[in-house]
Amino acid sequence: MSRSMMIILSIIAVLVSGLVILAVQDGDHEEEENGSPEATEDAVGDIEESETITDEYGVSASHSLAQEAGEEVLEEGGNAVDAAIATSLTLTVVEPYGSGIGGGGAMLVMDDADETPDFYDYRETAPMNTSSDNPADHYAGVPGFLKGLQAVHDEDGSMEMSRLMEPAIHYAENGFEVNWMLEERIDRAEERMDDNAEDVFYMGGDPIEEGNPIVQPELADTLSHLQEEGLEDFYSGELASEIAGDKVSWSEEDLESYEVLTENPASGAFGDYQVYSAPPPSSGVTLIQMLQMADQLDITEHAPHSPEFVGTFTEIWEEARSDRYLNIGDPSFNDIETSELTSLEHTDSMLDEINTSIALDVSDDVKSSTTQINVVDEDGMMVSATNSLSNFFGSGVMNDAGILLNNQMSNFAFNEESNPNYYEEEKRARTYISPTILAGDDDAVLIGSPGGARIPQVLGQVLVNAEREDMDHHEAFDLPRFAHHQNVEEDVEEIRLEDGDSGWDEANASEIESLDYDVDPEFYTNVFFGSIEQLVVDLESGEVERTEDPRR
C-alpha cells in the first residue's frame, strides 16, 4: 500500500477519530444574544487575516490555554485522542459559555487505518419522566459529555484520564484572565443567569471585565472529585446522587441509564474529496448536501462577492434546510437512510426544488455557542469533535456543584408529531453540529465551527471557495461571510452580511437586493459568523497546516 493511501486511510480514521473538536450549539431556536448588529468594538471593524502555522502535528482550538493543554499532551507522548480530551475539558473552564460537563457533544474517531471509522454520539437525551405538559420547561437534557470522553478514552486513549484533567482543574481552581469574548458573553447573558452563575461571573452585579482573573471553586472541587473517583461517578456515584434533581428534572435513573452511541459517519463525495461528518440527528448530512449541490451547479463560476454567488448559495442552503426539516432526527426513533440522503442522486433531485421549496413552519433560530478543536498527532491520527451546552452558557442555570446546565430540550419540536424531531423521552434533539473531515488524494481537511444554523453555511462557503483555481484554504477563510436567516414567528427572512472594512458594503447589499432578496440593513459582527478552526494535512510530507479564524 502506498504511503499516501495509508495516510488517507489514517485520515479517514482520523476523520472518525477526528481531532476536530467543536463545542457547539444545536437545535432549532436561537436567542438574540447569539448574534446581533451590536457588539463590543473588538468584534467589529476590519476582518483580520487568519493565521496559518505549519508543523508536524497540530491542535486547533478557540482558546489559547486549551490549545496549549492539548499541545502539552502531544509533547508528552499522548495521542490525538488524549489531546482532544485534555483540550475539551480545559475549554469547559476557560470558555464556559461554549461547552461543559453539563452538556454533550459528538466525535469522529479512528485509531487504526484498517478499522471502520466510528462516530461517538454523546449528545444530551430527554429525561424519562417529565411532569409538565411542555417538557421544554425542564430545559436541561441528560448530559453525555463526560461519558462520551470516557468511552473514547477507553477505546483509544493512551494517557491516564487523571493527567488529562489537570489543566481544567488548574484553571478552575487558580483562575485565568478573562478575554474580550468571555467578557462580552457574560455581559449579554446577564438576564438569563441564576444566582449561582452570578456569583461566579459577576462582581458586585457587574460582569467580570477583560484582563481580570476568574475562578470557579465549586467546579474545581467537582472536577477534582471526578479526577479521584473517576468520571463514572457523575453517572452512578456520589456526585450523581448530588446533582440529580438539583434544578433539573432528570433523575439518578436517567444518569445511570445514559448510553453513548457509536455509529457510522455521514459520508459523501465532493470534488476530489470524500467527506465525513456527523450523522443524524447532527447536520453533517446537510453540509454534504450543500457541498454537492454547489459542485453540481458550478457555483464557483460566480465571483465570491457577486450577488449571483450569494443568491445561488442561499437557494442551496434553503433546500438543504428544508430537507433537514423533513428527514433529520434521532435515528433511534426514526427510519433514516443516511447514505441515501448524501447520495449524488438525491442531491441532484434536490436541485429541482431550488426556487420552489415548500414553505415550512421552521425557524433558523438555533443556539450558536460552540467550541471548535482540531487535532492531528505525529502518527497521523486525527480527531473531530463538537461539544455544546446549546445556548451560550446553556440555560444560564448553575447547580450547587458549579456545573452549568444545558438547554437542549428547547431544540425539540413539541407541536407536530410527524416531525422527526418531535419530543420523546430518551431522545436526542436535532442539532447543527457538524465536525467534518475531507479526505483527498493530496491532502485532508479537518474543519468545524460554532454558529448554530450558520454552521453549515459558513463551513460550506469556506470549503466551496477553497475549490476555486485561484484560491487556497487560507484565502477562502478570509473572505467576508453571509448567512440566510429565517424566523417564522417574527415573519423574518433575510440575508445577513458581515461587517468590517474588508467585509460587505451598501453597494453589495443593493446588488443582492436587486435579485429579490431581502438584506438586513444592519451589518452583523464578525462573531456572528462563527469561528472556524481548520487543519490541512499534506498527505505526502505529513505536514500539518493550522488556520485559525480571527472572528472570536
N, C-alpha and C positions, 0 to 999 in steps of 0.2 A: 504494500500500500504506500502511495506517495506521501511525502511529508505534508503537502498542502491538504490532501484528503484527510489525513489523520487530524490535522488542526481543525478542518471543517467539522469533522465528527465531534471533536472535543468541544467545539464552539456550540454545536447543536446541543451537546451535553450541557455546555455552559448555559446555553440559552435556557435550558430547563434548570440548569444549576444556576442559571442566570444571575450573575452578580450585578444585576441592576436592581437596586432596592428602592422602592418608592413608598413613601408614607403618604398615601393618597386619600382623597375623599371620594366617595362614590355615592350613588343613589340618584334620586330624581328631584331634589329640592336644593335650593341654594339661598342663603341669606345675603342681604345686600353687602354685609361686611366682607364677603368673599371677593368682591371686586367692584370698584366704582370709579368714577372720574376723579374723586377726591382721594388724596393720599399724602404721605409725607413728601417733602421735596426730594428726599433720597430716591424715591421710587419713580420720579418723573424726570423729564428732561432728555438729554441726549442718550440714545441707546448705546451703552458702552460695548466695545467689541468683546466677543467671547475670548477666553484664554485657552490656548492649546498647549499641552505638555506631553512630551513623549518619554516613555520609559519601558522597562521590561515587564512591568506589572502595573496595575492601576486600581485606585479606589476613587470613585467619584461620588461625592455627597454634597448636600446643600449647606452644610455647616463644617467649617474647617476643623473643629475639635472632634467631630465624629469621623471625618476623613482621616485625621491623624490617628485615631484609635484603631481604625482598620488597617492603616499602613503599618503601625507598630506590630500588629498581629502577624502580618505577612513577613515583616523583617525578623520576627522571632521564629519563623518556620511554619506558621499556620497556613492553612489553605484558604481558598476563596470563600468557602462556607464559613469558616471561623471568622474571617474578616467581616463578612456580611453580618454575622450575628453581633459582633462587637460594635460595628457601626450602627446597626439598627437599635441596639439597646442604648447607646450613647445619644442617638437622636431623640429618643423618648424624653431625655432630660434637657438637652440643650435646644431642642425645637419642640417644646411640649404642646404647641398648637397643632403639630402635624401628625404625630403618632404617639402611641403609648401602650403600656401594658394593659390598659383598659379598653383596647381596641382590637384590631385584627389586621390581616394582610394576605398576601399571596406571593409565591416564589417559584421561579423556574429553576430546576436543578438537575445536573448530570455530572457524576464524578468519574465516569468511565465511558470511553468512546464506543465501547461495544454494547452498552446498555441502552434500552429505550428511554428517552427523556421522560422525566416525571414533572408534574406540576403539583405543588403543595398549596392547598386552599385552607387557610386558617382564618377565614372571614368570620365575623360575628354571626350568631344564629339567633332567631327569635326564641324567647323563653317558652317553656312548655305550658305554663299556666299564666294567663293574664286575666286580671279582674275587671278590666274596663271594656266598654263597647268599642273604644278606639285604642288598640294596642300601642299606637304611636305615643300615647300619653306616657308610656313607660320608657321611651326614648332609647335606653341602652340595651343592645343585644348582648348575648353571652360572649365575652371576649375570647378570642382564639390566639392572640399574639404569642404568648409565652409557650403555649402547647405547640404552636407551629414551629417556633425556633427550636424547641426541644426535639421535635420529630425530624427536622432537617439535620440537626446536630447528631442525633442517634445514627442517622444513615451515612453522613458524610463528614462530620466534624472530626478534627484531629487533636484539638487542644481542650483542656478542661473548661467546662462551662463557667466555673468559678472565676477563672482567669479572664474570660471574655466579658464578664460582668463588671470587672474592676473599674474601667473608665467611667461607666454610667454612675456607679456608686460614688466615685470620687467627685464628680461634678455636682451630683445631688447633695452630697454632704458638705463639701467645701466651697461650692459655688463656682460661678463663671460670669464673665462680663456680658451684660445684655447688649445685643447689637440692634441696629435700627429696625430690622424686620421684626424682631421679638417685641420691641417697644411698640411698634405700630399695631401688631396683632393684639397685644394686651389692651391697648387703648381702645381699639374698635370692638373688643369683646366685652367691655365693662358691664354692659347692661345684662349680659347673659351669665355672668359669673356668680356662683353662690358664695357663702361666707368663707368656706374652707379655701376656695380658689383665690378669693380676695386677699386672704391672709398671706398667701404665697406671692402673688403677682402685683400687689399694690402696697404702697407705703403711705399711711395717713389718708387713704382713699384715692391717692393718685397713682397712676401706672408707674412702675419702676422704669426709669429712664435709661437710655443708651449710655453705656460706659459704667453703670453701677453694677455691683455684684448681685446675684440672685441665688438663694439657697433653697432647697426643698427637703427639709429634715424628715418629714413623715415618709416621703417617697424613698429617701436614703435608707431609713430603717426597714422599709418593706423590701427593698432590693437586697439589703444585707441579710435579712431573714431568708429570702429565697436563695441567696448565694450559699447559705449554710444548710438549709433544709432541702434544696432542690426546687426546680420550677414547678414540679408536680404539686407542691404544697398549695399553690394557687388554686388548684382544682379539686384536691381531696385531702387537705390537711388543715392545720391550724388557721392559716390565712383564709382558706376557703370558707371556714365557719365564720370568720370575722367579717368578710366582705359580702357574703350572700345576704340579700335583703337590706344592705346598707345603701339607701337611696336608690335602689333598683328593684325590679320585680323578679329577677332571676334568683333561683334557689341553689342550695348545695347540690341538689339532684341535677340541676341544669349544668353546673360546673363539672361535676363528676362524669356526666354522660357526654360531654363535648368531645367531638371527634374531628381530627384533621383529615381532610380528604386528599388523596393522591389521584391525579387524572392525567390524561394526555393533553398536551397544549393544543391550542388552536393553531393551525398552520395553513399557509397558502403561498402561492407564487407571486412575486412582484419583481419585474425586470429580471435581472440575473440573480436575484436573491430568493431563498426560501425563508419565509417569515414565520417566526414562532412567537406566540403571545398568549395572554391569559384567556382560558376558555370561559364559557358562561358559568356563573352569572356576571363575570367580568366582561370587559368590552374589547378584548383582542380581536374578536370576530369583526367588530365594527371598524377597527383600524385597518385590518387586512382588506375588507371590502372597499374602503375608501382608496387605498393604495392601488388596488386592482382596477377600479373604475377610472381613476386618474390616468393610469397607464393605458387603458383601452381607449380613452378619449384623447390621448396625446396632449394632455393639458399643458405640458411644458412648451408647446408651440407658442403659447402666450407668455409675455414677459411677466415676472412675478409681481410687478406693481400695476399691471394692466387691469382695467375693470373686467375684461373677459376672463382673466385667470381667477379673480376674486369671485365673479359670478358663477363660473363653472364649478369651482371648488365648493362654493356654498350649496349648489344644487346636489353635488355628490354627498356632502355632509347630510343634507336633509333626507336624501333617500336612504342612506345608511342608518340614520337615526330612526326613521320610520320602520325599517326592517328590524332594528334592535327592539323597538317597542313591541312589535308583533311576535318576535321569535326568541328573545333572550330572557332567560330566567334561571332559577336554580334547577339544574338537570336532575336532581334527586326528586323533584316534584313535577317535572315537565319532560316530555319526549322531545329532545333536541338533537338533531343530527348536525353536529358542528362542522364536520368535513363537507357536508353539502352546502352549508351557508358560506363557506370560504372557497368554494369551487369557482373556477372561471366561468362555468356555465351559469351559475346562479348570479354572479355579479354582472354578467352580460345581460341577463334578463332584467336586472335592476335598472340598467341604463334606459330601458324602455319606459320606465316610470318617471324619469327625471323631467321636471317641469309639470308633471301631472300627479305627483304624490298625493294620496288621500289626506284630508285634514284629520289629524288625530288629536285627541284631548290629552296632550302630553306637553310637559314643560321641560326646558333645558336646565331648570334650576337644580343644581347638584352641588353638594358641599365640595369645596375645592382645596381643602387642606391636604398637603401631600409632602412627603419627604422622599427624595429620589437618591438611590445609591446604585452605582455600577462597580463591579469588582472583577478583575482578571488577575490570576496569580501567575507565577513564572512557569508553571506546568501547563498553562492554557486552560485551566478550569475557570468557568465563568458562572456568575450568579445574577439573576434578575429578580428583584422582588419589589413589592409595593406594600407599605404599611400605612394604616389610617385610623383616625378617630371619627371620620366622616366630616363634620364641620370643623372649622378652626376651634381648637380646644374641645372638640366633641360637643357634648351637651352643655359644657360650662359648669358641670357639677363635679365636685371632687369628694370622694368618700374620706373616711377618717384615716385610711391607710395612705393618703396622699395620692391616690390614683384618680386621674381624670377619666370620666366615663364617656364612652362613645354615644352618638345619637343615630346609629344606623337604622333604628326602627322607622324613622321618618322617611326612609328611602323605599319603603314598600308602597304598593298600591292597595287601597282599602275599599274602593267602591266598585270594582269591576272584577268579578270572579274569573272571567275569561282571560284576564291579563296574566301572562306568565309570571309577572312579578307580584301577584296578589298575595297578601299576607297569609301565612300559615305557620303554625308552631314548628320550631326547629328548622325553619327555612332560612336560607341566605338571601339577602336582598340584592337586587341588581346594582351594579357599580360600573363606573367608568375606568376603574383600574386597568392599566394596560402595560405591564412590564413586558418588554419586547426584545428579541434578538433576531437580526437578519444575518443569515449565513450565505456567503457568496463564494465564487471561485478564488478571488484575490484577497478579500477582507471579510470581516464580520463586524457588525454594528450592534452594540448594546445600548438601548435608549429607553427613556421613560421620563415622565413629568408629572407634577401636580397640576390641578386646574379643573377638576370636576368635568363638566360637559365639554370643556375646552381641551381636554387631554387628547382625544383622537384628532381634533382639528389642528392643534399646534404640532403634534408629532407628525401628522400627515403632511403639513406644509413643509416642514424641515426635510423629511425623507423624500418627498416628491421633488423639491427644488434641488436637492443634492444629486439628482439623476441628470440634471442639465449638463451638457458637454462642457460648458464654460464655468462650472461651479462645483466646489467640493463641499464636504460636510461642514467645514468651518464657516464658509461663506454663507451657506444656507441657514446656519444658526443665527447669523447677524441680520438677516432680512427682517423688516418690521412685520408684525403679525396682525391677523384679523380673526374675528370669530363671529359666527352666527349665533344670535341669542333669541330664544322664544319663551314667553311666559303666557300661557293661555289665560290664566286667571286675571292677569293685568292687561290682556289683549295687546301684548307687545311682541313684535317680530322685527328684528333689525340686525344689521351688521355693525359690529363694534370694531373700531380701529385703534391701533396702538399709538400712544402719544410719544412725543420726543422730537428733537431736532432732526434726527435721521429716520423718523417714523413717517406716518402719513400726514398729508396736509389737506386743507379745504378743497383744493383743486382735485385731489384724488377722490375725496368724498363725493364731489359733484359728478365726476365721471362715472362712479359706481351707481349713483342715484339715477343717472341717465338710462341705465338698464333696468329701471323699475324696481330697484331695491331700496328699502328704507335704511338709512345710515344714521346711527346715533350721532347727534350734533356734538356731543361731548366725547372727546378723545380719552381713551382709557389708559390707566397707568401700566407701566411695564410689568408690575407684579401680577396684574390680571391675566397675563398671557403665559402663565406657568413659569417653570424654572427647569428647563430640560437638562438632564445630565446624560452624557454620552461617552462611550469608549469605542474606538475603532481599532481593530486588531489587524495588523498586516500578517496574513497567513504564511507568507514566505519567510519573513525575517523574525516574526514573533513580536515585533514592536507594538506597543500599546499607546495610542494617542488619546489623551483625555481632553475633552472640550467642555468647559464649564459655562453655563448660562449666567450672565451678569444681572438678570432681571430680579432675582431675590437674594 
